[in-house]
Amino acid sequence: MQRIDLIPQRFRQGAERMAQAFRDMDQVVVAAHVNPDGDAAGAVAAACHVLRSMGKEFMVYAQPGLPAYLDFFPMPGVVHTTLEHPPFKPRCAVLLDCGEPERLGRELAARLPELMTINIDHHLGGDGMGSAANWVEPTAAATAQLMAYVALAAELPLTGDLATAIALGIITDTGGFCHGNTSADVLYLTAHMVEHGCDIALLRERLENTWSRGRLTLWGQLLQRASLERRGSVCFCPVHLEDLRKCGALKEDLEGFVEQLRRLRGVHVAAVLREDSPNCCKFSLRSYGSIDVRAAAARLGGGGHRNAAGGTLRADMAVASAQLLAAIAEELDAEGVA
C-alpha cells in the first residue's frame, strides 16, 4: 500500500499543501492552545517529527507546560514554557489545535505579527489564523489525525514515536474510540499504526492508570455534589478552588470528569464549572448525538465541537452558574428538547 492511500481523498489536497508549507519554514515555534490536552500535545509532537525529518530547526512551546498525566509521553524536544530565551530567533510558527490567538497565551499571541505562521485545527468557528497557510477541518476527529496526513504527504512512515503522538491525539479526542467522531477513517488510520507496531493498549494504560489519591478524593466529592437540572436533562457540577486545595488535587485532575456526568441516564448535557479565580470560571460541556453544546458555549463567548465545548466566564461562581445554566436551557429549548 502506498502511503498516499491512507489519506482520505477529501483530505489529500490539504495534507499536501501543509507538507509543502512545512518545507518552506525554518526556525519554527511549534505550539498549541494553553493547558494542552492529549490532542494538542500529540499534534505538536507529530509536527516536530515532520519538521525534524525535513532538517528544520524547531522548538516546542507549551503554556504552562504539559500536564503531569502526560509525563510518560516522548515529546521530541525540550518543552519551553517561555519565549524569553529561545534556542534560536524564531521566524515561523506552526499553530495547532487552536483557532484564536488568545488561546495560545499572551506571550505567543503578541509575537504572531513577527512570524510566518501555519494553522492546523479541527475546531469549528473560523478559517484559521495562519498568515502563510491554514487547514481547518471540523470533520476530522482530532488535529493529530490531520497531522498524520501531513506526515504521510511528507512521505514519513507512521511508526515509532510519531505513531504514538498521533494515537495519543486520536484517543483523547474520540474518548478512547467511544465518541461519535470515531469514523471509519479514524479506525483505518489507527489499524494501520497498530499493524506497524503502535501499542494502543499500553498507551491507554499509561493515560488511564495514573490517578493520584487527590484525584480520586476530588472525584468522589464532586460526584456527590453534582445536581440534576431542568427535570434531569442537565447534570451540573461546580468546582471551587477550595475543593482542589482540600483534596490535594490539581486542575488537570478534572480531565475526563465531565464525561462521567454525561453517563447518567436521561442526561442530555453535562456541565462542569471550575473556579479559576474569585471572578473567573471555566466551563466544560458534553452532550450526545444532535445536542449542540458548541452553540450553547458560543452564547457565552466559548466554542468547541457539537458534543464537546467550553469557555470562560468573567464572573463569580454564583453568577457564572446562572449564566451557564441559562445558556444550556436556551439551546435545549431551541432544539426542542424537553
N, C-alpha and C positions, 0 to 999 in steps of 0.2 A: 504493500500500500504506500502510495506517495503521501508525504506529509500534508500537501495541499488538500488531499481528500478528507482530512479530518476537520477542515474548516467548512462550516455550512455555507452554501452558496451566497446567502444574503449577507454574510459577514466577510466575504473574501476581499472585496474592494477596500473596505475599511481597514482590515488587517494589513494588507499590502501597503496601503497609504501610510499607516502608522509605522510599519517597519522601515519604510524609506525616510520618514521623518526622524526616526531614531538615528539613522545613518548620517543625517545632516547635523547632528548635535554633538557637542563635546563640553567638558567641564559642566556636568549636569547635576543639579539637585533633584533627587527623587523623593517625592513626598505624597502623603495622602492627608485625609482630614485629621484634626486633633483627636486625641484619645482613640488611636487606631484600633479597630477590631481585627478579626482574622482575615476578612476580605481585603481590608486596607493593607495590612502587613503582607499578605500573600501577593497582592498585586505589585506592591513596591519591590518586594524581593524578586519577583519574576521580571520586572522592568530592569532591575540591576543585572540580572543574569543576561538579558538580551544586550544591554549596553556593554557588559564585560566581553561578551563574545565578539563584539564589533571593535574591541580595543579602545573603548571610550573611557574617559575619566569621569567618575561619578561619586556622589556622597549620599548616604541615606539620612534623611531628616524626618524626625517624628517628635511631635509635641504632645505630652510631656515625656515621651519615650514609649516603649512598648509595655503593655500591661504584664503583670507578673505571670499570668497564666500562659503567656507565650514565651517564657524563659527558655523552653526547650527548642524553640524554632530557630533554624540556622539562617539567620539574616546574612546576606553576602556583603558584609562590611560593618564598620563601627556605626552605631546609631547615634547621630548627632542630635542634641536637643536644643542647640542654638546655632545661629549663623555668624556669631561674633568672630570665630576663629576657624574658618573653613580650611580644608587642606589645599584648596586652590581658589582662584577668583571665579565664582560661578558666572557662567554665561547663559546657561539654559536651565530649564526645569521641566520635569515630567510630573504632572499633577494627576493623581489617581483617586478614584472612588469619591469624588468631591466635585460639586458643581458651582460653589460660591467661594470667592476669595476669603471671606471672613472665616470659613470653616477650616482654612489652612492654618489659622493662627495669625495674630497681628504681625509677627516678625516677618514671616514669609510673604504674607499678603502685601506688606509695604514694599517688598523687593520686586514684586512682579513686573512693574513697568520697566525695570532694568534688564529683564530676562526674555529670551525667546522661549516660549512655553508651548507644551503639548498637554492636552487634557483628554484623558480616557476615563469614562464613567458609565454607569448603568442606571443612574437615578433619573426620574422624571423631573422636568422643570426648566430645562434650558438647552441651548445648543452647544454649550461648552464655553470655557473661559480661556482657552489657549490662544495665544497670539499667532502661532505658526500653524497649528493643526488641532482639530477636535474630532473625537469619536465618541459619541454618546449613543448608547444602545440600550434603551429601557427594557427590551425583550430579553436581554442577557440576564442570567441568574446572578452573576457576580462580575465585578470588574476583573477578578482573577481569570474568569473564563475568557474575557476579551484579551487579556494578556497572553493566554495560552495560544490564541490565534495569531497574535503578533509574533510570538516566538516561532510558531510554525512557519509563518510567512518569512521570517528571518532565517529559516532553514535550521532551526535548533530542534534536537530530539527532546521530547517531553519525558525526561528521565531524571533521576537523582534529586538534588535539592530544588531544581526548577519544578519538577512534578510535585514535590511536597508543597511548595509555595502555592501552586495552582490549586491543589487539592484542599489546602487549608482554607483558601478563599471560598471555594465551592461548598465545602462542608459547612462553613459558617453561615453563608447567605442562603443556603437551602434548608437550614435547620437539620443538617445530617440527612439530607435527601428526603425530607418529610414535607417541605412546603410546596405549594402549587407551582413554583418556578422550576421544579425538578423536571426539566424537559427531556425528551429523547436525546437532544444534542448534548445536554449535560451528562447523561448516563453513558453515551457513546464516547465522549471525551474521557470520562473517568475510567471506563472499561479499558480504553487504550493505555492509560497510565498504569493501571493495575497490571495489565498484561506485561508491561515493561518494567515492573519492579516496584511501583509505588505501593506502600503498605498502608492502606486506608484504615485497617483495624488498629494498627499501632498508633497512627495519627489521632484517631478518635480517643484511644485510651489516654494519650498524653494530654489531650484537650479536656477530657471529661473527668478524669480521676485524679484531680489535683486540688480538690477543695481544701480550704483551711477550716479550722474549727470556728473562726469568726464568721465565715460564710455560712456554715451550717446553722450556727446560732441565729444569724440575721434572717435567713430564710424562714426558720421556724417561727420567729416572732412576727414576720411580715405576713406569713400565710394566715396567722390568727387574726391579723388586723384587717386583711382585705375585706372589702364590703361589696355587696351586690347593689347596683343602682339600676334605675329605670326598669323595674319589675324583673330584675335578674338578667337583663340582656347586656349589662356592662359590669365588669369586675374592676374595681378601682382600689389602688393601694398607694397611700402617701408614704414617703420615706424621708425622715428627718435626719439632719446631720448628727443629732444626738444618738440616733439608732446605730449609726456606724461606730461612733465612739464607744458606746456601751458594749457592743458586740465584738469590738476589736476587729472590725471589718474595713475593707476599702471600697471605694466607689465601684471599682471593677468587679467586686464580688456580687453585684447585682446583675451581671451578664447572664442572660437566659431566664431571669426571674419572671419577666412579663409573659413569656411563653407558657410558663406553668399556669398562670392565671387564666389563660385562654383555654386551657384544657377542661375547665369546669363546664358541665352540661348546661346548655341553654345560654351560655355567654357568647355574644356576637363580637364584642370589643373588650379587650383587656387593656388597662391603662395603669402605668406606674408614673408617679410624680415624685422626683427626687429633689430635695432641697440642696442647692449648691452653696447658697449664702442666705442671709436673712431675707433678701429681696430678689432672689434669683432661683428659679426652679426649672429643671429639665424634665421633659415628659417623653415616654415611650409608649407607642400604641401598637397593638397587634389585632388582626382580625382573620376571618376565614372567607374564602370564596369571593363573592361580589361586593362585600362590605369594604368601602374605600376609606381607610383611615388616613391616607395621604390627604384626601380632601378635608378631613377634619383638622389635620395638622396645619394645612395651608390657611385655614381660617384664623390660625394663631401665629402665622408667620413661619411655620415649620415646613417640613417636606419629607420625602422618602418614597416608598412604594405603596401600591394599593393595599397590601396586607401588613406592611411594617413601616412605621413612620415615627417622627419625633420632632422635637423643637425645644425652644427655650422661652420661658415666660418671666418677664422682669416684674415680679410681684412676690409678696409673701405667700406662704403655703395656703392660707385660707382663701385669698383672692385667686391665686393660681388654680386651686382645686375647683372653685366655682366656674372659672373661665374654661377650664379643660372639659369638665363635665357638660357644660352648656354647648360647647363646640361639637362634642360627640353626639349629644342629643339632636342638635340641628342636622347633622349629617344623617343620622339614622331616620329622622323624620323625612328628610329629603329623599331617602331611598325607600321609604315606605315600610321600614322595619318597626314592628310594634315594640 
